[in-house]
């Protein structure tokens, strides 16, 4: 279960809207540097599982149970710092807000859906070369796989994802304090003309530019993990040991996606609460359906129609259409799109989080709300340990 990063994202959304918290963060001079270094160090240690391979089993279990929640807290701090008016935060925000990787951020959802498929196709097309070249094959395979993934993702984005995003109902009026965060250099996020506008942020919820830089990091790590695991873990292709170890180490991409989902969904619901006093649940769900359903169902259906299915895959297919892949055995012979587990978990989170915000709304103070989120976060940690 990935409740830790999701709840850390929701908590960060609450803190972002707390003026006293953000003002205090903006006034700090030394602590942001110390906090940023500490967060990056803890986050790096939390994702390097090989550091704990030789320790006792009990220590390894504790590590595996806590790294996601620890990583979530670290990234939540980095997120708030990058969105703050602190001088260190401005530099960090400027780095993460570069417009150059915007197309990669915009294609991240489609790329996640298509990358394992593209990897399999690349392997089939170059199977003879791969096994003859041995470890050197990755020098060709990785660039081909990455380019093929984002080319296919661009087609899916152009034909399916973007048209449906443009059909979504609007969020409604926004208060001044809920406006999208400007870029660090003072540029706003208004829709631009031409190609820049096409790849801009105008179709994305709560347009925080720095978060799109984090989304780029997340999708790159996920692609690296998929490519390495499919080539080496499933198909037995010999890879360079150092590359293999480092590529499988960066398996924090999904946790980063989950934290971003928690922050963005929390921000959207908080914005609607400030605007109207309600969460506009109907509009919220319709927007999520237009954002995620079309591409997911198209890819899943094409896979089901294009390849012969085992009896187990046929039996589990209805669960995949209901976003229940994470409840199924995540193996090729059992489900068609086994990487859909994370998408199923996110959809289940979308069902739960409005209920969570109704409960938080009943509490009278921000301290009580943050206390409830902290309790839920600690509960998720305890459940993982048990």
N, C-alpha and C positions, 0 to 999 in steps of 0.2 A: 504493500500500500504506500502511496506517495503523499499522504496527508500532510507531512511535515512541510515540504516546500509550498504546497498550496495554501496552507494556513499562514505560513510566513509571508506569502504574498498579500493575503488579505490583511494581515496586521500592518504590513508596510503601507497599504492603501489608506488605512486609518491614520497612521502616523503622518503621512504626507499631507493629509487634510487638517492636521492639528497645527495651527500657527505657532504655538509656543515651542513645539518640537522642532519645526523647521527653522524658526528664528534662532533658537539656541544652537542648532547645527551650523547655521550660517555664521554665527559669531565666533565659533571655535577656530583656533589657529593650529595648535599642535595635535590635538586629539584626532582630527580627521586623517592626518598623515599616519599616525600610529594605528588608528582603527582600520584604515585602508590596507596597510601592510599586514596587520594581524588577520583581517578578513581573508585576504588573498592567501596567506600562509595556511590558515586553518582550512580554507576551502581546498587548497591543493592537497594537504594531508588527508582531508576527508575523502578525496576521490582517488588516491593512490593506494589501491587495495594491496598491492604487492609489498607495501611497507609492513603489513601485518600477517603475511603468509606464514612466517616462521614462528609466530608467537603461539601461546596456548589457545586451544579451541574456545575457551570461555572468553578470552580477550578478543578473539576474532569475531565471535558472535556479537559482543557488545559493540565493536566497531561497525560491523555491518548494520546493526540496528540503529546506530546513532548518526552515521555519516550524512544521511539525507537531511535529517532535521538540522544538523550542524551546518551543512552546506547551505540550506535554505536561509538560516539566520544571517550567515555571512553575505550572501548575495542580496538579501533584503537591505542590509546596511549599505552596501555598495550602491544599490539602486537609489536609496534616499539621498545618499551623498551626491550622486550624479545629477539628481533633480533639484538640488538645493542651490542657494545663492552663495555657498561657501566657496572660497577661492580655489581650494583643491577640487571641490565638486565641479566647479566651472570647467577646469582643465579636463577632468575626467569626462564630464558631459560633452565637451567639445570633441574629444577623441571618439566617443561612442556615437556621436551625432553626425559623423561624416556622411555626406550624401552619396558618396561613391558606392557603399554596399546596400543602398536602399533596394535595388532590384532583388538582391539575394534575400533580404528580409521579406519583401513582398512575395517571393516565391517559396518561402520556407514550408508552408503547409503542403503545397503541391509536391515539393521536392521530397518531403517526408513520405508521402503516399507512394511515390514512384521510384525512389532510390533502390529498394531491394529488387524491384522488377528489372530496372535497368542493369543492375549488377549481374543478375542471372543472364540477361541477354548478352552482355559483354562477354561473360564467361563462355557461353555457348558459341559465340562467333569466333572467339580466339582460343578455344580449348587446346588445340594442338600446340600453338605457340606457348601458351601458359605452362604446360607441363614440360616442354622442352627447355624453356628459359629458366625455370625454377624461381629462386628468390628475385632475380632481376626482372621478372614479369611485372612486378608491382610498379616499376618506373613507368610502364606504359598503361597499365590497367587503371591506376588511380586517376590520372588526368582524363582518360577516356570515360571513366565512370562518372566523375564529377561533371564533366562537360555534358555528357549524355543525360545525366539526371536533371540539370538545370535547363537544358534545351527542351526536354519533355515536360518539365514543370512549367516552362513559359507557355507551351501550347495549351496545357490544361488550364493555366491561369487565364489566358486570353479567351478561350472558348467556353469555359464553364465558370471558374471561380469569380472572375471580375464581373461578368454580366449579372450573375446572381447577387453579388455584393451591391451592385448599382440599383437593384430592385428592392433592396431592404428598406423598410420604413425608417424614417429619421428618428433620432433620439428625442426630438422635441426641444423646447427652449432650454438654453443653458445659462446658468448664472455667471456673472463675471469671474468669480473665483474658481469656476470649473472649466475655464477655457484651456485649450491645449497648451502645454508648456512650450515657450518659444525656444528656438535654437540658441545655444550659448552665445553666439555672436550677434544676437538681436534679431535675426531673421524669424519671421513668423512661419506658421505651417499652412498659410493660405495656399489654395490650389494654384499651381503654376501652369503655364501654357506648354504645349508641345510635349516632347518626350519626358521632360522633367516633371510635368504635371501628371503624365500617365503613370510614372513610377513613383509618384509622390505619396503622401500619407493621408490624402483626403478621404480615402475609403476605409481607413483603419480606425478602430475604436480608441478613444482617448489618446490622441496622437502625441505621445511622449517620444521625441526623437532618440533619446539616449537608450530607450528600451529596444529600439530596432537594431542598434549595434549589438546589444546582448542577444537578440534573436539570431543575428548572423553567426555569432560564436556558437550558439546552441545547435543550429542546423549543420554547421561544419563539423562539429564533434560527433553528431549523430551519423552523418554520412560516413565519416572515417570509421566509426565503430561498425556500421553495417557492412561496409566494404571488407574490412579486415575479418570480421566474424564469418561472413559468407564464404570468402575465398579460403581462409585458413581453417576456421572452426568446422564448417560444414563440408567443404569440398576437398580438404586435405592438401591444399596447395602450400608448398614450403615458402615461407616468407622470412625476411631478415628478422632475427630474434629481437633486436632493439626496436625496430619499427612495429613489430607485432605487439610487444609489451606496452609501448607508449600509446599505440592506437587504441588498444583495449582499455588503457588507463583512463582515457578521456570519455568516460561513460557518464559524465554529469550533464550531458546535453538535455536529456529528458527532464531531469530535475530543474534545470534552468527554465525550460519551457513551462513546467508546472508552476514555478514561482511567478513567471511573467503572467500566466493565465490568472493566478490568484490575484495579482496586483491589478491587472486590467479589468477583470470582472468585478472586483471589489470597488474599483474607481467608478465604473459605470453605474453600479447600483447606488453607491454613495452620492454620486452626482444627481441621480434621479430623486433620491431622498431629499437632498437640499433644494432641488428645483420645485418639487410638487408635494413632498411629504409621502409619496408612495414610490414603489419600486417599478411600476409599469411592467409587471411580470409578463404580460402577454407580448408586449413589444420586445422585451428582453429575449424571450424564447424564439420569437419569429426571427429576430436578427441573428441569433446563434444558428438557427436552422438554415437560413440563407447563406451563412458564412461557411458552414462545415458540411452540411448534408450532401449537396449536389456532387462535389468532387469525390467524396468518400463512397457514395453509392454507385457512382459511375465506374470507378476503379474496381470496386468489389464485384460488380455485376460483370464487367468485362473479363475479369479473372475467372469467375465462375463459368462463363460461357466459352472461354478460350481454351481451357485445359481440362482434361478428364479429372473427375473428383473421386476420391476414395469414399467408402461408405461412411467413415467417420466425418469427413469433410461435409458430405451431404447432410449428415445428422446435425452437425454444429452450425451449418450455414444460417439457419434462422437466428441463432444467437449473434452471429456476426452482423446481420442486418439490424438487430436490436442494440448494437453497440455493447454486446456482452462478451467480446473476445477475451477480456481479462479474466473471465471465469472459466475459460476453456484451456485444455492443454496446449501450450504454445509451441507446437511442433508442426512441421510441414504436412505430415500425413493426417493431422487432426483438424487444422483450420486452414483456410485459403490465404488469408491476409493476417498472418500471426503478428505482424508489427502494428496491427490495429488495436492492440491492447491499450496503448497509451491514449488513443483517441476515445476508446470506450470509457476509460477512467475519467477523462476530461468531461465527457458528456454527463456522466454520473455526478461529477462535481457541479456541473451547471444545474442539475436538478436539485441538488442539496443546498447550494450556496444562498439562493433566495430565502429559504427557510431559516438558514443561519442568520441572515440579515434581519428577518422579522424578529428573531429572538434577541439580537443585539439592539434592535430599536426599542425594545421594552425596557432596557436598562437605562438609567437616568444620566450616567456620567461616562465620559470617555475612559476614565480609569477602570470602571466596571466592565466596559466592553473589551478593553485590552486585557483585563484580567481573565475574562471568559475565553478569549482567543488563546491566551497563554496556557490556560488549563486544558483546552482542547489539544493544543500542540504537545503539551506534556503527556496527555493521555495517549496520543498517537505514538509517542516515543515508548511509553510503557507497553503498549500493545505489541510493538515491534520486538521489544526485549522479551516479553512473555511468549 
